[in-house]
Amino acid sequence: MRIAVNARFLLKDRLEGLGRFSHEVLKRMVLAHPEHEFLFFFDRPYAPEFVYAENVTPIVVNPPARHPYLYVIWFEYRLPALFRKYGAEVFFSPDGFLSLRSSIPQVPVIHDLAFEHYPQYVSKAGARYYRKYFPRFVHKAARIATVSEYSKQDIVRTYGADPEHIEVVYNGVSSSFGSMEEAALDRFRQDEMEGKPWFVYLGSMHPRKNISRLLRAFDHFKKNDDRGYRLVLVGRKAWQVKGMEEVYESMEYRESVIFTGRIPDEKVQPYLAGARALVYVPLFEGFGLPLIEAFQCGVPALTSSVSSLPEVAGDAALCVNPLSEEEMAKGMHTLADNEEIHARLKSRTKERASAFSWDDTAGRCWNCLEKVILDRA
């Protein structure tokens, strides 16, 4: 079987949410199924490390598809012609985009419908494209994979999809995240944090991640903090960050906030493993990968009580209303000062993380794809 794959988020040194999912799943699928040929369609020059085995054929397809107008050209015109040229028999798309003009069976991974619930946080052109095309993708798909029960039900509610055609595959957690020896953490704490405790946020920064409220909540927390807590934000500033930057400039305790920018996983680990807690309170998520990355490091979390986040967090996090800065600040105080609650949550982190693995994710994705392959046979 020749399986076409949308590989456009496999970007060297830039594996964020969709790229991380694509890499972890595709690598495992390719290696586990040498009997199939995988046609990897990239939208720019690719790194050799993403050609995982001899059964991968990399193909660069122009133009780079990073704008709604270019999405149409790439998915509706360029890909169908190349499917025919290379004899593709099924199409797997880890970022959810499909080709409406192609007749081959297609399986998207639809991570969330944030653009339906928060269109103001997407470009106008992007929101128009997503809200026009994703309902069509849902009904075009032979089967659909998604990353949480919440997202599955959201797809059913929003687009009237058949729940029998949707499979929950969850996300996994990279082996690069885990506990560290206390001596190494102590050196990091002294060298980088002057011996002070800290909360950590992990992920890209844009309005849906609710960073402005997090900063204001931390400012409230600091008014009654006598231990010198810091807030470390790890990740790139993505888009619409002006409001966040204005809030930061107005903070009373902004000297206690650290922006690291995007850094490699191996450098993220001490920031995460040494933190008192992860503070991750977005307005909406289809999964919430930073939660299980923190849990694998043995670190509990403060997270949101909405969308998929309680489902993923389980009993290893405090859940608060992401619209309430007061609740967020109170949650920080609980995690900082209440040793009993912190210890109880911490004791549950590793078990919760163990419920998610990329091997399982890849296996579930393959099962979803295999049902389509068998139907075609």
Secondary structure, DSSP 8 states (H G I E B T S, - for coil): -EEEEE-TT--TT---HHHHHHHHHHHHHHHH-TTSEEEEEESS---GGG--STTEEEEE-SS---SHHHHIIIIIIIHHHHHHHHT--EEEETTS---TT--S-EEEB----HHHH-GGGS-HHHHHHHHHHHHHHHHH-SSEEES-HHHHHHHHHHH---GGGEEE------TT-----HHHHHHHHHHHHTT--EEEEES-BSGGG-HHHHHHHHHHHHTT--S--EEEEEB-B-SS-HHHHHHHHH-TTGGGEEEEES--HHHHHHHHHTSSEEEE--S--SS-HHHHHHHHTT--EEEESSTTHHHHHTTSEEEE-TT-HHHHHHHHHHHHH-HHHHHHHHHTHHHHHTT--HHHHHHHHHHHHHHHHHHH-
